[in-house]
Amino acid sequence: MTTKEHQVLGSTAACVLRGVQATEKLTRFPTVHDEGEEVSQRLYYGDSWFGSVKAVAAVAQAGYYACFIIKTGHSRSPKAWLEAKMKDYPGGTWITLEATPMKENVPLICIRYKYNKKKVLTFVMSKGAGKSTDGEPYEARFPDKYGNVCVRLVRRPAILANYFKYSNYVDMHNQARQFDLALEKKWITHNAYFRLYTTMVGMTVTDTWKILKKQDSSHSSITEFADILAQDMLDHAQSLKGEIPEVAETIRPDTSSVVFGLS
């Protein structure tokens, strides 16, 4: 990674900026006009691995919005001060701060949000990424003394409601691929290449299934979709069987072959 672009920012922030630039080539987003200046509507969310003041500032300097959660990469953020300040605050409260770092010279927002008695989260975002006023509340679920599930609505800022709405897309994809479809658990092998191929097939199947679910939410489960897809592939292969000439091949006694098959 030391030879890649933007390494002066550090490995993590450089990785973020390279990802931003890669999406510029793949997608085009509409723009809005703010006092005659064209401003992008693209907004990037990032989890704690990506989150830092440096990464958010780099995205803002590139002309886009960003909202990242801050945990280990809390350098130059008021995380520690806010944590002490909100020690006795109740759940559903938050503090919003604004600053313009001299080094990057872009306005940034920091929100420290407490969603229950003990848990406090820190977010850093570029100014204009979203609103800090009330948004869709967080549904806190907990059992009562009889074991019944209770729900309590907890206030949270609109920008954080949007963050949690979209930030788990990768986790949901992995859940469907790894635990629902679970091809790796069905096609057990010690061959690293076949294992990698299995994962790639699983990613493709999951992506296709999610596209269909996006068009029709009542579509089948991923395992049912995999059954339908496999049957279609077998039927198609059977239809081509008569078109492919059979080739007789002589295998010398001193050679060996490996065959992968589906059962």
N, C-alpha and C positions, 0 to 999 in steps of 0.2 A: 504493500500500500504506500510505501514511502516514495514510490516513483509516480504515483497518480496525481491528478490535478488537485489543487487547493490544499495540499498537505500542510501548508503553513498554518491552516486553521486547527490542525490536530486531526487525528484519524477519524473520530466520530463526526465532527462538524463537517469535515471534508466529504465524508460518505454521504451525509445529508444533502449537501449542495450538489454533488454529482447526481444523486437521485432526482433532485429537482430539475436539473438540466436535462436529464434523460427523458423526463415526462414532457418537457417542452417540445421534443421532437415527435412524440407519440400522439399528443392530444392538443386540441385547441379549445380554450375556454372563452366565453363571452367577456367583454370588458364593459366597465361603466365609466362615465365621464364625471370627474370631480373638479369643478371649477376650471373646465377646459382641458384638464390633464387626463389622459387615458390611464386607467388603473385596472389591474387584473383582478378578477373575482376568484382566482384560484386560492384555495386554502389548504395547507398541509397540516395534518395532525401527526404527532409522534409520541411514542411511549418513552419510558424512562431511559431506555438504552440510548435514544437519540437526543433526549432533552438536555439542553444547556442554553445559557444566555448567548454563548458564542454561535450555536447552531441557529437559534431563532433570529439573531441579528443578521446572519449570513443570508438566510432566506428573505428577510425583509429588504436587505440591500440588493438582492436579485430582482426585486419588484413584486414579491408575492407575500401573502399572509401566512402565518404559522402559529400553531398552538401546541406546545409540548409540555408534558408533565416532567417535573424536576425531582430527582431523588439523589442519586450519587453524584451527578454532575451539577452540583449546586454552587459552584464557584461564581462569584460576582452577583449572586442572588440574595435577597433578604430572608432566605429560608429559616435560618436559625433565629433571627430576631422575631419573625412572625410566629414561629413555633412557641417561643416563650410568651409572646403577647397574647396568643389565643389559648393558652393552657386551660383556662377556666371558662372558655366560651362554650355555649351550648351547641348541639348539632344543628345544621342548617344555617350557619352563619359564615360570612367570608369578609375578607379585607382586600381592597383593590388599591394597588399602588401604580404610579406611572413614573417613568424615568427615561432619560435619554443618555445612554452611555457615551462618554466622550470619544472612546476609541472608534466605535462604529457610526455614531451620530445618527441613529435611527430611534424613534420613540418606541419604547416597549412597555408592556403592561404585565404586572405580576399579581396573581390572585391566589390567596391562601384560603382554602375552603375546608371547613370542618363539617363532615357529614354524619358523625355521631359523637359520643362523649369523648372518645379517645383518638379517633383517626382524623388526621389532618393531611390534606394534599396541597402541593404547591404547583402552580402552572405559570409558565412564562409565555407570552404571546406578543406578536407585533400589534401595534395600535391599529384598530379597524378590523381585526380578525373576528370580532363578535361583541355582543352586548354583555355587560356585567349585571344587568337588571334580571329580575326573576324569570326563569325559564321553566321548562317541564320539570316537575319535581322528581326526586329520586325515591323509588319504592323500596323502603327498608322492610324486609321480611324477617320475622322472628317467631318462635313458638311461645305460646302462653303456658301457664302451669299445667294445663290439661293436654298439651301436645298439639293444640290447634295452631295453624299458621295464621299469624296476624300481619297486617300491612300498615305501615305508617309512612305518610308522604313527607319527605324532607326537602325543604327549599334548596335551590341551587341556581347559580347564574346561567343565563341562556347559552353562553359560549361553552360551558362545561356540560350542559345537557346535550349539545350537539357533539361535543368531543366523545362522550360515552356512547352516543348513538352510532357513531361510525368507527370508532377506534378498535372495536372488537371484530372487525370483518375478517382479519387474518386468523384470529383465534377460532372463529366460527368455521372458516374453511378447513383449518387443521383438524378441528373436532370432527367434521364430516368425513374427511379423508382418512384420518388415523384411527378413529374409534368406531365410526358407523360403517364405512366401506371396508376399511382394515384389510386391504389386499396383502400387505406385508405379513399379516398373521395367518393368511390363507395360503400364500405361496412362500413357504419357508425354504430358504436356501442359504448356502454359505458362499455362493457366487456373488461377488460384489457388483458385477456388471448387471446381472439379472435382478439383484435387489434394487439397484438404481433405476433400472427400466421399470420395475414394478411401481416405484414411487412416482415416476413420470406419468405412467398410465393412470395412476390414482389421481394425480393433479388434473389431468385432462378430463377425466370422467367427472370429477367434482366441479370443475369450471363449467362444463357443459350442462350438468344438472342444475347448477345455480342460475345459469342463464335462462333455462326453461322455467325454473321456479319464479324468476323475476317476471316473466311473461304471464305465468299462471300459478298463483300461490297454492292452488289445490293439486298441483302436479304430484306425482308419486314420490315416495321416499327414495333416497339415494340407492338403497339396496335393490328396490324394485326397478329403478331406472337402469342399474347395472345389469340386472337379469334381462331386461328388454333389449339393451344395447348388445349384450353378448349373443342373444338369440338372433338379432339382426345380422351380426357379423358372421355367425355360423351359417345362416341361410344364404348370405351373399357369397361366402366361400363355396358353399355347395353348388350354387348356380354357376360359378366359374369353373367348377371341376371338369366339366366336359370340354371347356375351351383351352385348358392348359395341357399340352402334350406330355405324356409320360416319358421320362428320360431314364433309361436303364443305366445304372452306374455301378461299376465294379470296384469294390473296396479291397485293397491289397491286405493280406494277412498281417502285415507289419504296421497297419494304421489303425486308428481308433476314432470313434465319433461320439459326440454327446448330443442328445436330443432333449429339448425342453418341451413338455406337453402340458396341457390343461386337463384336469380330471373333474 
